């Protein structure tokens, strides 16, 4: 989450979300009526529920960070 401010805005298309069996796998959370996990990481596998490619400067920064891993 390097160079991403505390409350970024991301583009979501649907209301599905994952519930992690292991809370340590939750990478990022979101609040929209309820708090929920919208990004996960387990070892070298990462994923997000939102669309970073449609999320303007915050999404581009997230993709840039991923590319620099």
PDB file of N, CA, C, O and CB in Angstrom:
ATOM      1  N   UNK A   1       0.828  -1.199   0.000  1.00  0.00           N
ATOM      2  CA  UNK A   1       0.000   0.000   0.000  1.00  0.00           C
ATOM      3  C   UNK A   1       0.874   1.265   0.000  1.00  0.00           C
ATOM      4  O   UNK A   1       0.459   2.330   0.458  1.00  0.00           O
ATOM      5  CB  UNK A   1      -0.943  -0.003   1.220  1.00  0.00           C
ATOM      6  N   UNK A   2       2.095   1.111  -0.529  1.00  0.00           N
ATOM      7  CA  UNK A   2       3.045   2.219  -0.600  1.00  0.00           C
ATOM      8  C   UNK A   2       2.483   3.387  -1.417  1.00  0.00           C
ATOM      9  O   UNK A   2       1.952   3.187  -2.509  1.00  0.00           O
ATOM     10  CB  UNK A   2       4.366   1.741  -1.207  1.00  0.00           C
ATOM     11  N   UNK A   3       2.604   4.600  -0.885  1.00  0.00           N
ATOM     12  CA  UNK A   3       2.169   5.842  -1.546  1.00  0.00           C
ATOM     13  C   UNK A   3       0.667   5.895  -1.820  1.00  0.00           C
ATOM     14  O   UNK A   3       0.230   6.590  -2.737  1.00  0.00           O
ATOM     15  CB  UNK A   3       2.911   6.011  -2.847  1.00  0.00           C
ATOM     16  N   UNK A   4      -0.114   5.176  -1.043  1.00  0.00           N
ATOM     17  CA  UNK A   4      -1.569   5.226  -1.158  1.00  0.00           C
ATOM     18  C   UNK A   4      -2.104   5.839   0.137  1.00  0.00           C
ATOM     19  O   UNK A   4      -1.777   5.354   1.220  1.00  0.00           O
ATOM     20  CB  UNK A   4      -2.186   3.789  -1.421  1.00  0.00           C
ATOM     21  N   UNK A   5      -2.915   6.889   0.051  1.00  0.00           N
ATOM     22  CA  UNK A   5      -3.395   7.557   1.261  1.00  0.00           C
ATOM     23  C   UNK A   5      -4.319   6.666   2.099  1.00  0.00           C
ATOM     24  O   UNK A   5      -4.698   5.571   1.683  1.00  0.00           O
ATOM     25  CB  UNK A   5      -4.122   8.835   0.885  1.00  0.00           C
ATOM     26  N   UNK A   6      -4.664   7.155   3.266  1.00  0.00           N
ATOM     27  CA  UNK A   6      -5.445   6.372   4.218  1.00  0.00           C
ATOM     28  C   UNK A   6      -6.830   5.973   3.699  1.00  0.00           C
ATOM     29  O   UNK A   6      -7.265   4.849   3.950  1.00  0.00           O
ATOM     30  CB  UNK A   6      -5.598   7.146   5.489  1.00  0.00           C
ATOM     31  N   UNK A   7      -7.519   6.832   3.004  1.00  0.00           N
ATOM     32  CA  UNK A   7      -8.885   6.540   2.540  1.00  0.00           C
ATOM     33  C   UNK A   7      -9.015   6.632   1.026  1.00  0.00           C
ATOM     34  O   UNK A   7      -9.726   7.503   0.524  1.00  0.00           O
ATOM     35  CB  UNK A   7      -9.875   7.495   3.192  1.00  0.00           C
ATOM     36  N   UNK A   8      -8.338   5.748   0.283  1.00  0.00           N
ATOM     37  CA  UNK A   8      -8.459   5.798  -1.177  1.00  0.00           C
ATOM     38  C   UNK A   8      -9.843   5.328  -1.630  1.00  0.00           C
ATOM     39  O   UNK A   8     -10.572   4.685  -0.875  1.00  0.00           O
ATOM     40  CB  UNK A   8      -7.367   4.935  -1.835  1.00  0.00           C
ATOM     41  N   UNK A   9     -10.188   5.657  -2.860  1.00  0.00           N
ATOM     42  CA  UNK A   9     -11.472   5.230  -3.432  1.00  0.00           C
ATOM     43  C   UNK A   9     -11.181   4.260  -4.574  1.00  0.00           C
ATOM     44  O   UNK A   9     -10.346   4.529  -5.438  1.00  0.00           O
ATOM     45  CB  UNK A   9     -12.320   6.465  -3.938  1.00  0.00           C
ATOM     46  N   UNK A  10     -11.888   3.121  -4.564  1.00  0.00           N
ATOM     47  CA  UNK A  10     -11.721   2.113  -5.607  1.00  0.00           C
ATOM     48  C   UNK A  10     -13.063   1.788  -6.228  1.00  0.00           C
ATOM     49  O   UNK A  10     -14.114   1.966  -5.612  1.00  0.00           O
ATOM     50  CB  UNK A  10     -11.067   0.840  -5.045  1.00  0.00           C
ATOM     51  N   UNK A  11     -13.009   1.311  -7.453  1.00  0.00           N
ATOM     52  CA  UNK A  11     -14.216   0.994  -8.215  1.00  0.00           C
ATOM     53  C   UNK A  11     -14.623  -0.460  -7.979  1.00  0.00           C
ATOM     54  O   UNK A  11     -13.865  -1.387  -8.262  1.00  0.00           O
ATOM     55  CB  UNK A  11     -13.992   1.254  -9.723  1.00  0.00           C
ATOM     56  N   UNK A  12     -15.833  -0.637  -7.455  1.00  0.00           N
ATOM     57  CA  UNK A  12     -16.416  -1.963  -7.225  1.00  0.00           C
ATOM     58  C   UNK A  12     -17.596  -2.142  -8.168  1.00  0.00           C
ATOM     59  O   UNK A  12     -18.357  -1.201  -8.394  1.00  0.00           O
ATOM     60  CB  UNK A  12     -16.862  -2.140  -5.735  1.00  0.00           C
ATOM     61  N   UNK A  13     -17.756  -3.341  -8.721  1.00  0.00           N
ATOM     62  CA  UNK A  13     -18.865  -3.617  -9.624  1.00  0.00           C
ATOM     63  C   UNK A  13     -20.001  -4.357  -8.921  1.00  0.00           C
ATOM     64  O   UNK A  13     -21.170  -4.148  -9.245  1.00  0.00           O
ATOM     65  CB  UNK A  13     -18.377  -4.425 -10.812  1.00  0.00           C
ATOM     66  N   UNK A  14     -19.674  -5.202  -7.982  1.00  0.00           N
ATOM     67  CA  UNK A  14     -20.696  -6.024  -7.335  1.00  0.00           C
ATOM     68  C   UNK A  14     -20.479  -6.036  -5.827  1.00  0.00           C
ATOM     69  O   UNK A  14     -19.533  -5.424  -5.331  1.00  0.00           O
ATOM     70  CB  UNK A  14     -20.678  -7.464  -7.894  1.00  0.00           C
ATOM     71  N   UNK A  15     -21.333  -6.718  -5.109  1.00  0.00           N
ATOM     72  CA  UNK A  15     -21.290  -6.696  -3.649  1.00  0.00           C
ATOM     73  C   UNK A  15     -20.708  -7.963  -3.035  1.00  0.00           C
ATOM     74  O   UNK A  15     -20.885  -8.199  -1.839  1.00  0.00           O
ATOM     75  CB  UNK A  15     -22.665  -6.478  -3.113  1.00  0.00           C
ATOM     76  N   UNK A  16     -20.021  -8.780  -3.821  1.00  0.00           N
ATOM     77  CA  UNK A  16     -19.406  -9.985  -3.266  1.00  0.00           C
ATOM     78  C   UNK A  16     -18.147  -9.634  -2.493  1.00  0.00           C
ATOM     79  O   UNK A  16     -17.453  -8.673  -2.829  1.00  0.00           O
ATOM     80  CB  UNK A  16     -19.081 -10.991  -4.379  1.00  0.00           C
ATOM     81  N   UNK A  17     -17.856 -10.394  -1.478  1.00  0.00           N
ATOM     82  CA  UNK A  17     -16.598 -10.228  -0.756  1.00  0.00           C
ATOM     83  C   UNK A  17     -16.206 -11.551  -0.118  1.00  0.00           C
ATOM     84  O   UNK A  17     -17.036 -12.442   0.066  1.00  0.00           O
ATOM     85  CB  UNK A  17     -16.714  -9.115   0.318  1.00  0.00           C
ATOM     86  N   UNK A  18     -14.933 -11.662   0.213  1.00  0.00           N
ATOM     87  CA  UNK A  18     -14.405 -12.886   0.796  1.00  0.00           C
ATOM     88  C   UNK A  18     -14.367 -12.729   2.316  1.00  0.00           C
ATOM     89  O   UNK A  18     -14.133 -11.636   2.832  1.00  0.00           O
ATOM     90  CB  UNK A  18     -12.987 -13.212   0.230  1.00  0.00           C
ATOM     91  N   UNK A  19     -14.595 -13.810   3.009  1.00  0.00           N
ATOM     92  CA  UNK A  19     -14.433 -13.830   4.456  1.00  0.00           C
ATOM     93  C   UNK A  19     -13.259 -14.761   4.737  1.00  0.00           C
ATOM     94  O   UNK A  19     -13.361 -15.970   4.534  1.00  0.00           O
ATOM     95  CB  UNK A  19     -15.757 -14.301   5.200  1.00  0.00           C
ATOM     96  N   UNK A  20     -12.154 -14.204   5.200  1.00  0.00           N
ATOM     97  CA  UNK A  20     -10.927 -14.982   5.408  1.00  0.00           C
ATOM     98  C   UNK A  20     -11.069 -15.902   6.613  1.00  0.00           C
ATOM     99  O   UNK A  20     -11.522 -15.483   7.678  1.00  0.00           O
ATOM    100  CB  UNK A  20      -9.720 -14.047   5.597  1.00  0.00           C
ATOM    101  N   UNK A  21     -10.682 -17.146   6.437  1.00  0.00           N
ATOM    102  CA  UNK A  21     -10.612 -18.064   7.569  1.00  0.00           C
ATOM    103  C   UNK A  21      -9.494 -17.645   8.517  1.00  0.00           C
ATOM    104  O   UNK A  21      -9.617 -17.775   9.735  1.00  0.00           O
ATOM    105  CB  UNK A  21     -10.393 -19.510   7.085  1.00  0.00           C
ATOM    106  N   UNK A  22      -8.411 -17.145   7.951  1.00  0.00           N
ATOM    107  CA  UNK A  22      -7.284 -16.655   8.736  1.00  0.00           C
ATOM    108  C   UNK A  22      -7.249 -15.133   8.603  1.00  0.00           C
ATOM    109  O   UNK A  22      -6.931 -14.636   7.523  1.00  0.00           O
ATOM    110  CB  UNK A  22      -5.928 -17.304   8.263  1.00  0.00           C
ATOM    111  N   UNK A  23      -7.560 -14.378   9.649  1.00  0.00           N
ATOM    112  CA  UNK A  23      -7.578 -12.913   9.561  1.00  0.00           C
ATOM    113  C   UNK A  23      -6.261 -12.305   9.087  1.00  0.00           C
ATOM    114  O   UNK A  23      -6.245 -11.188   8.570  1.00  0.00           O
ATOM    115  CB  UNK A  23      -7.928 -12.336  10.898  1.00  0.00           C
ATOM    116  N   UNK A  24      -5.158 -13.029   9.260  1.00  0.00           N
ATOM    117  CA  UNK A  24      -3.863 -12.521   8.805  1.00  0.00           C
ATOM    118  C   UNK A  24      -3.766 -12.470   7.285  1.00  0.00           C
ATOM    119  O   UNK A  24      -2.870 -11.813   6.754  1.00  0.00           O
ATOM    120  CB  UNK A  24      -2.743 -13.380   9.358  1.00  0.00           C
ATOM    121  N   UNK A  25      -4.664 -13.146   6.572  1.00  0.00           N
ATOM    122  CA  UNK A  25      -4.675 -13.118   5.114  1.00  0.00           C
ATOM    123  C   UNK A  25      -5.328 -11.853   4.556  1.00  0.00           C
ATOM    124  O   UNK A  25      -5.193 -11.563   3.368  1.00  0.00           O
ATOM    125  CB  UNK A  25      -5.393 -14.337   4.585  1.00  0.00           C
ATOM    126  N   UNK A  26      -6.030 -11.104   5.394  1.00  0.00           N
ATOM    127  CA  UNK A  26      -6.684  -9.873   4.956  1.00  0.00           C
ATOM    128  C   UNK A  26      -5.623  -8.796   4.754  1.00  0.00           C
ATOM    129  O   UNK A  26      -4.937  -8.410   5.700  1.00  0.00           O
ATOM    130  CB  UNK A  26      -7.759  -9.407   5.987  1.00  0.00           C
ATOM    131  N   UNK A  27      -5.492  -8.321   3.538  1.00  0.00           N
ATOM    132  CA  UNK A  27      -4.496  -7.306   3.191  1.00  0.00           C
ATOM    133  C   UNK A  27      -5.089  -5.908   3.323  1.00  0.00           C
ATOM    134  O   UNK A  27      -4.456  -5.019   3.891  1.00  0.00           O
ATOM    135  CB  UNK A  27      -3.969  -7.528   1.761  1.00  0.00           C
ATOM    136  N   UNK A  28      -6.286  -5.708   2.808  1.00  0.00           N
ATOM    137  CA  UNK A  28      -6.978  -4.418   2.903  1.00  0.00           C
ATOM    138  C   UNK A  28      -8.455  -4.661   3.189  1.00  0.00           C
ATOM    139  O   UNK A  28      -9.023  -5.684   2.806  1.00  0.00           O
ATOM    140  CB  UNK A  28      -6.801  -3.586   1.593  1.00  0.00           C
ATOM    141  N   UNK A  29      -9.054  -3.703   3.866  1.00  0.00           N
ATOM    142  CA  UNK A  29     -10.473  -3.780   4.182  1.00  0.00           C
ATOM    143  C   UNK A  29     -11.179  -2.535   3.668  1.00  0.00           C
ATOM    144  O   UNK A  29     -10.548  -1.537   3.317  1.00  0.00           O
ATOM    145  CB  UNK A  29     -10.692  -3.941   5.700  1.00  0.00           C
ATOM    146  N   UNK A  30     -12.482  -2.617   3.633  1.00  0.00           N
ATOM    147  CA  UNK A  30     -13.309  -1.533   3.130  1.00  0.00           C
ATOM    148  C   UNK A  30     -14.538  -1.411   4.021  1.00  0.00           C
ATOM    149  O   UNK A  30     -14.915  -2.364   4.704  1.00  0.00           O
ATOM    150  CB  UNK A  30     -13.713  -1.772   1.646  1.00  0.00           C
ATOM    151  N   UNK A  31     -15.155  -0.245   4.012  1.00  0.00           N
ATOM    152  CA  UNK A  31     -16.412  -0.073   4.737  1.00  0.00           C
ATOM    153  C   UNK A  31     -17.456   0.483   3.781  1.00  0.00           C
ATOM    154  O   UNK A  31     -17.296   1.573   3.234  1.00  0.00           O
ATOM    155  CB  UNK A  31     -16.231   0.864   5.968  1.00  0.00           C
ATOM    156  N   UNK A  32     -18.515  -0.270   3.590  1.00  0.00           N
ATOM    157  CA  UNK A  32     -19.655   0.175   2.793  1.00  0.00           C
ATOM    158  C   UNK A  32     -20.875  -0.471   3.424  1.00  0.00           C
ATOM    159  O   UNK A  32     -21.345  -1.516   2.973  1.00  0.00           O
ATOM    160  CB  UNK A  32     -19.506  -0.209   1.253  1.00  0.00           C
ATOM    161  N   UNK A  33     -21.376   0.157   4.465  1.00  0.00           N
ATOM    162  CA  UNK A  33     -22.462  -0.433   5.229  1.00  0.00           C
ATOM    163  C   UNK A  33     -21.945  -1.384   6.300  1.00  0.00           C
ATOM    164  O   UNK A  33     -22.436  -1.392   7.429  1.00  0.00           O
ATOM    165  CB  UNK A  33     -23.413  -1.163   4.304  1.00  0.00           C
ATOM    166  N   UNK A  34     -20.953  -2.182   5.935  1.00  0.00           N
ATOM    167  CA  UNK A  34     -20.275  -3.090   6.861  1.00  0.00           C
ATOM    168  C   UNK A  34     -18.776  -3.054   6.550  1.00  0.00           C
ATOM    169  O   UNK A  34     -18.373  -2.623   5.470  1.00  0.00           O
ATOM    170  CB  UNK A  34     -20.845  -4.557   6.746  1.00  0.00           C
ATOM    171  N   UNK A  35     -17.968  -3.500   7.483  1.00  0.00           N
ATOM    172  CA  UNK A  35     -16.539  -3.672   7.217  1.00  0.00           C
ATOM    173  C   UNK A  35     -16.334  -5.037   6.579  1.00  0.00           C
ATOM    174  O   UNK A  35     -16.885  -6.034   7.045  1.00  0.00           O
ATOM    175  CB  UNK A  35     -15.691  -3.530   8.528  1.00  0.00           C
ATOM    176  N   UNK A  36     -15.539  -5.083   5.510  1.00  0.00           N
ATOM    177  CA  UNK A  36     -15.270  -6.358   4.855  1.00  0.00           C
ATOM    178  C   UNK A  36     -13.895  -6.343   4.199  1.00  0.00           C
ATOM    179  O   UNK A  36     -13.326  -5.282   3.939  1.00  0.00           O
ATOM    180  CB  UNK A  36     -16.354  -6.667   3.813  1.00  0.00           C
ATOM    181  N   UNK A  37     -13.377  -7.524   3.938  1.00  0.00           N
ATOM    182  CA  UNK A  37     -12.083  -7.683   3.286  1.00  0.00           C
ATOM    183  C   UNK A  37     -12.245  -7.491   1.784  1.00  0.00           C
ATOM    184  O   UNK A  37     -13.117  -8.099   1.164  1.00  0.00           O
ATOM    185  CB  UNK A  37     -11.472  -9.072   3.599  1.00  0.00           C
ATOM    186  N   UNK A  38     -11.398  -6.642   1.201  1.00  0.00           N
ATOM    187  CA  UNK A  38     -11.454  -6.448  -0.248  1.00  0.00           C
ATOM    188  C   UNK A  38     -10.109  -6.728  -0.910  1.00  0.00           C
ATOM    189  O   UNK A  38      -9.967  -6.558  -2.121  1.00  0.00           O
ATOM    190  CB  UNK A  38     -11.901  -5.030  -0.570  1.00  0.00           C
ATOM    191  N   UNK A  39      -9.126  -7.154  -0.125  1.00  0.00           N
ATOM    192  CA  UNK A  39      -7.835  -7.560  -0.659  1.00  0.00           C
ATOM    193  C   UNK A  39      -7.208  -8.600   0.254  1.00  0.00           C
ATOM    194  O   UNK A  39      -7.246  -8.474   1.478  1.00  0.00           O
ATOM    195  CB  UNK A  39      -6.902  -6.346  -0.821  1.00  0.00           C
ATOM    196  N   UNK A  40      -6.636  -9.619  -0.350  1.00  0.00           N
ATOM    197  CA  UNK A  40      -6.059 -10.720   0.422  1.00  0.00           C
ATOM    198  C   UNK A  40      -4.643 -11.009  -0.045  1.00  0.00           C
ATOM    199  O   UNK A  40      -4.257 -10.695  -1.171  1.00  0.00           O
ATOM    200  CB  UNK A  40      -6.925 -11.983   0.304  1.00  0.00           C
ATOM    201  N   UNK A  41      -3.888 -11.615   0.852  1.00  0.00           N
ATOM    202  CA  UNK A  41      -2.548 -12.084   0.517  1.00  0.00           C
ATOM    203  C   UNK A  41      -2.262 -13.317   1.346  1.00  0.00           C
ATOM    204  O   UNK A  41      -2.459 -13.325   2.561  1.00  0.00           O
ATOM    205  CB  UNK A  41      -1.475 -10.981   0.763  1.00  0.00           C
ATOM    206  N   UNK A  42      -1.798 -14.350   0.681  1.00  0.00           N
ATOM    207  CA  UNK A  42      -1.345 -15.555   1.361  1.00  0.00           C
ATOM    208  C   UNK A  42      -0.066 -15.983   0.667  1.00  0.00           C
ATOM    209  O   UNK A  42      -0.071 -16.375  -0.500  1.00  0.00           O
ATOM    210  CB  UNK A  42      -2.435 -16.699   1.337  1.00  0.00           C
ATOM    211  N   UNK A  43       1.030 -15.898   1.411  1.00  0.00           N
ATOM    212  CA  UNK A  43       2.363 -16.154   0.870  1.00  0.00           C
ATOM    213  C   UNK A  43       2.596 -15.255  -0.342  1.00  0.00           C
ATOM    214  O   UNK A  43       2.577 -14.033  -0.192  1.00  0.00           O
ATOM    215  CB  UNK A  43       2.530 -17.654   0.485  1.00  0.00           C
ATOM    216  N   UNK A  44       2.813 -15.801  -1.527  1.00  0.00           N
ATOM    217  CA  UNK A  44       3.100 -14.976  -2.697  1.00  0.00           C
ATOM    218  C   UNK A  44       1.885 -14.782  -3.611  1.00  0.00           C
ATOM    219  O   UNK A  44       2.039 -14.370  -4.761  1.00  0.00           O
ATOM    220  CB  UNK A  44       4.227 -15.595  -3.484  1.00  0.00           C
ATOM    221  N   UNK A  45       0.690 -15.072  -3.115  1.00  0.00           N
ATOM    222  CA  UNK A  45      -0.533 -14.895  -3.895  1.00  0.00           C
ATOM    223  C   UNK A  45      -1.315 -13.722  -3.310  1.00  0.00           C
ATOM    224  O   UNK A  45      -1.590 -13.682  -2.111  1.00  0.00           O
ATOM    225  CB  UNK A  45      -1.397 -16.200  -3.900  1.00  0.00           C
ATOM    226  N   UNK A  46      -1.672 -12.761  -4.181  1.00  0.00           N
ATOM    227  CA  UNK A  46      -2.424 -11.586  -3.760  1.00  0.00           C
ATOM    228  C   UNK A  46      -3.607 -11.388  -4.688  1.00  0.00           C
ATOM    229  O   UNK A  46      -3.556 -11.746  -5.864  1.00  0.00           O
ATOM    230  CB  UNK A  46      -1.527 -10.328  -3.744  1.00  0.00           C
ATOM    231  N   UNK A  47      -4.667 -10.818  -4.152  1.00  0.00           N
ATOM    232  CA  UNK A  47      -5.825 -10.517  -4.986  1.00  0.00           C
ATOM    233  C   UNK A  47      -6.679  -9.442  -4.357  1.00  0.00           C
ATOM    234  O   UNK A  47      -6.687  -9.269  -3.138  1.00  0.00           O
ATOM    235  CB  UNK A  47      -6.653 -11.766  -5.226  1.00  0.00           C
ATOM    236  N   UNK A  48      -7.403  -8.716  -5.206  1.00  0.00           N
ATOM    237  CA  UNK A  48      -8.332  -7.686  -4.738  1.00  0.00           C
ATOM    238  C   UNK A  48      -9.696  -7.918  -5.370  1.00  0.00           C
ATOM    239  O   UNK A  48      -9.803  -8.477  -6.462  1.00  0.00           O
ATOM    240  CB  UNK A  48      -7.807  -6.262  -5.074  1.00  0.00           C
ATOM    241  N   UNK A  49     -10.717  -7.489  -4.682  1.00  0.00           N
ATOM    242  CA  UNK A  49     -12.082  -7.671  -5.153  1.00  0.00           C
ATOM    243  C   UNK A  49     -12.503  -6.527  -6.066  1.00  0.00           C
ATOM    244  O   UNK A  49     -13.404  -6.698  -6.888  1.00  0.00           O
ATOM    245  CB  UNK A  49     -13.039  -7.781  -3.972  1.00  0.00           C
ATOM    246  N   UNK A  50     -11.877  -5.380  -5.940  1.00  0.00           N
ATOM    247  CA  UNK A  50     -12.242  -4.207  -6.738  1.00  0.00           C
ATOM    248  C   UNK A  50     -11.444  -4.193  -8.042  1.00  0.00           C
ATOM    249  O   UNK A  50     -10.630  -5.082  -8.287  1.00  0.00           O
ATOM    250  CB  UNK A  50     -11.996  -2.900  -5.938  1.00  0.00           C
ATOM    251  N   UNK A  51     -11.679  -3.195  -8.862  1.00  0.00           N
ATOM    252  CA  UNK A  51     -11.022  -3.065 -10.164  1.00  0.00           C
ATOM    253  C   UNK A  51      -9.984  -1.944 -10.109  1.00  0.00           C
ATOM    254  O   UNK A  51     -10.336  -0.778 -10.284  1.00  0.00           O
ATOM    255  CB  UNK A  51     -12.064  -2.789 -11.283  1.00  0.00           C
ATOM    256  N   UNK A  52      -8.712  -2.275  -9.870  1.00  0.00           N
ATOM    257  CA  UNK A  52      -7.707  -1.208  -9.825  1.00  0.00           C
ATOM    258  C   UNK A  52      -7.560  -0.480 -11.165  1.00  0.00           C
ATOM    259  O   UNK A  52      -7.265   0.715 -11.183  1.00  0.00           O
ATOM    260  CB  UNK A  52      -6.362  -1.784  -9.410  1.00  0.00           C
ATOM    261  N   UNK A  53      -7.759  -1.168 -12.265  1.00  0.00           N
ATOM    262  CA  UNK A  53      -7.600  -0.535 -13.587  1.00  0.00           C
ATOM    263  C   UNK A  53      -8.665   0.519 -13.857  1.00  0.00           C
ATOM    264  O   UNK A  53      -8.510   1.324 -14.776  1.00  0.00           O
ATOM    265  CB  UNK A  53      -7.645  -1.591 -14.683  1.00  0.00           C
ATOM    266  N   UNK A  54      -9.741   0.533 -13.079  1.00  0.00           N
ATOM    267  CA  UNK A  54     -10.804   1.530 -13.240  1.00  0.00           C
ATOM    268  C   UNK A  54     -10.887   2.461 -12.033  1.00  0.00           C
ATOM    269  O   UNK A  54     -11.883   3.160 -11.848  1.00  0.00           O
ATOM    270  CB  UNK A  54     -12.151   0.838 -13.457  1.00  0.00           C
ATOM    271  N   UNK A  55      -9.840   2.464 -11.215  1.00  0.00           N
ATOM    272  CA  UNK A  55      -9.878   3.201  -9.953  1.00  0.00           C
ATOM    273  C   UNK A  55      -8.970   4.426  -9.942  1.00  0.00           C
ATOM    274  O   UNK A  55      -8.458   4.812  -8.891  1.00  0.00           O
ATOM    275  CB  UNK A  55      -9.496   2.289  -8.826  1.00  0.00           C
ATOM    276  N   UNK A  56      -8.774   5.025 -11.089  1.00  0.00           N
ATOM    277  CA  UNK A  56      -8.043   6.281 -11.224  1.00  0.00           C
ATOM    278  C   UNK A  56      -6.668   6.222 -10.580  1.00  0.00           C
ATOM    279  O   UNK A  56      -5.994   5.194 -10.652  1.00  0.00           O
ATOM    280  CB  UNK A  56      -8.839   7.410 -10.618  1.00  0.00           C
ATOM    281  N   UNK A  57      -6.247   7.307  -9.953  1.00  0.00           N
ATOM    282  CA  UNK A  57      -4.867   7.411  -9.449  1.00  0.00           C
ATOM    283  C   UNK A  57      -4.565   6.385  -8.366  1.00  0.00           C
ATOM    284  O   UNK A  57      -3.426   5.930  -8.264  1.00  0.00           O
ATOM    285  CB  UNK A  57      -4.614   8.807  -8.906  1.00  0.00           C
ATOM    286  N   UNK A  58      -5.545   6.009  -7.555  1.00  0.00           N
ATOM    287  CA  UNK A  58      -5.293   5.029  -6.501  1.00  0.00           C
ATOM    288  C   UNK A  58      -5.061   3.640  -7.101  1.00  0.00           C
ATOM    289  O   UNK A  58      -4.173   2.907  -6.667  1.00  0.00           O
ATOM    290  CB  UNK A  58      -6.472   4.993  -5.506  1.00  0.00           C
ATOM    291  N   UNK A  59      -5.849   3.299  -8.077  1.00  0.00           N
ATOM    292  CA  UNK A  59      -5.682   2.015  -8.747  1.00  0.00           C
ATOM    293  C   UNK A  59      -4.379   1.925  -9.517  1.00  0.00           C
ATOM    294  O   UNK A  59      -3.715   0.889  -9.512  1.00  0.00           O
ATOM    295  CB  UNK A  59      -6.833   1.768  -9.678  1.00  0.00           C
ATOM    296  N   UNK A  60      -4.016   3.015 -10.181  1.00  0.00           N
ATOM    297  CA  UNK A  60      -2.748   3.021 -10.914  1.00  0.00           C
ATOM    298  C   UNK A  60      -1.563   2.896  -9.962  1.00  0.00           C
ATOM    299  O   UNK A  60      -0.582   2.224 -10.278  1.00  0.00           O
ATOM    300  CB  UNK A  60      -2.618   4.299 -11.749  1.00  0.00           C
ATOM    301  N   UNK A  61      -1.648   3.540  -8.799  1.00  0.00           N
ATOM    302  CA  UNK A  61      -0.569   3.419  -7.813  1.00  0.00           C
ATOM    303  C   UNK A  61      -0.489   1.992  -7.294  1.00  0.00           C
ATOM    304  O   UNK A  61       0.607   1.463  -7.109  1.00  0.00           O
ATOM    305  CB  UNK A  61      -0.783   4.402  -6.642  1.00  0.00           C
ATOM    306  N   UNK A  62      -1.634   1.360  -7.055  1.00  0.00           N
ATOM    307  CA  UNK A  62      -1.642  -0.024  -6.595  1.00  0.00           C
ATOM    308  C   UNK A  62      -1.009  -0.951  -7.639  1.00  0.00           C
ATOM    309  O   UNK A  62      -0.216  -1.826  -7.293  1.00  0.00           O
ATOM    310  CB  UNK A  62      -3.080  -0.473  -6.285  1.00  0.00           C
ATOM    311  N   UNK A  63      -1.358  -0.759  -8.903  1.00  0.00           N
ATOM    312  CA  UNK A  63      -0.762  -1.574  -9.974  1.00  0.00           C
ATOM    313  C   UNK A  63       0.738  -1.300 -10.114  1.00  0.00           C
ATOM    314  O   UNK A  63       1.515  -2.219 -10.372  1.00  0.00           O
ATOM    315  CB  UNK A  63      -1.472  -1.298 -11.313  1.00  0.00           C
ATOM    316  N   UNK A  64       1.143  -0.047  -9.945  1.00  0.00           N
ATOM    317  CA  UNK A  64       2.568   0.294  -9.985  1.00  0.00           C
ATOM    318  C   UNK A  64       3.295  -0.414  -8.857  1.00  0.00           C
ATOM    319  O   UNK A  64       4.368  -0.979  -9.067  1.00  0.00           O
ATOM    320  CB  UNK A  64       2.777   1.824  -9.887  1.00  0.00           C
ATOM    321  N   UNK A  65       2.717  -0.388  -7.656  1.00  0.00           N
ATOM    322  CA  UNK A  65       3.332  -1.081  -6.514  1.00  0.00           C
ATOM    323  C   UNK A  65       3.472  -2.572  -6.786  1.00  0.00           C
ATOM    324  O   UNK A  65       4.508  -3.169  -6.494  1.00  0.00           O
ATOM    325  CB  UNK A  65       2.504  -0.858  -5.240  1.00  0.00           C
ATOM    326  N   UNK A  66       2.428  -3.168  -7.344  1.00  0.00           N
ATOM    327  CA  UNK A  66       2.469  -4.594  -7.653  1.00  0.00           C
ATOM    328  C   UNK A  66       3.572  -4.890  -8.655  1.00  0.00           C
ATOM    329  O   UNK A  66       4.303  -5.871  -8.513  1.00  0.00           O
ATOM    330  CB  UNK A  66       1.116  -5.068  -8.197  1.00  0.00           C
ATOM    331  N   UNK A  67       3.690  -4.047  -9.663  1.00  0.00           N
ATOM    332  CA  UNK A  67       4.709  -4.240 -10.698  1.00  0.00           C
ATOM    333  C   UNK A  67       6.126  -4.139 -10.143  1.00  0.00           C
ATOM    334  O   UNK A  67       7.054  -4.715 -10.711  1.00  0.00           O
ATOM    335  CB  UNK A  67       4.523  -3.221 -11.806  1.00  0.00           C
ATOM    336  N   UNK A  68       6.303  -3.413  -9.040  1.00  0.00           N
ATOM    337  CA  UNK A  68       7.621  -3.203  -8.461  1.00  0.00           C
ATOM    338  C   UNK A  68       8.007  -4.293  -7.451  1.00  0.00           C
ATOM    339  O   UNK A  68       9.096  -4.236  -6.881  1.00  0.00           O
ATOM    340  CB  UNK A  68       7.670  -1.850  -7.795  1.00  0.00           C
ATOM    341  N   UNK A  69       7.145  -5.269  -7.224  1.00  0.00           N
ATOM    342  CA  UNK A  69       7.465  -6.347  -6.279  1.00  0.00           C
ATOM    343  C   UNK A  69       8.567  -7.204  -6.845  1.00  0.00           C
ATOM    344  O   UNK A  69       8.988  -8.169  -6.206  1.00  0.00           O
ATOM    345  CB  UNK A  69       6.225  -7.208  -5.969  1.00  0.00           C
TER     346      UNK A  69
END
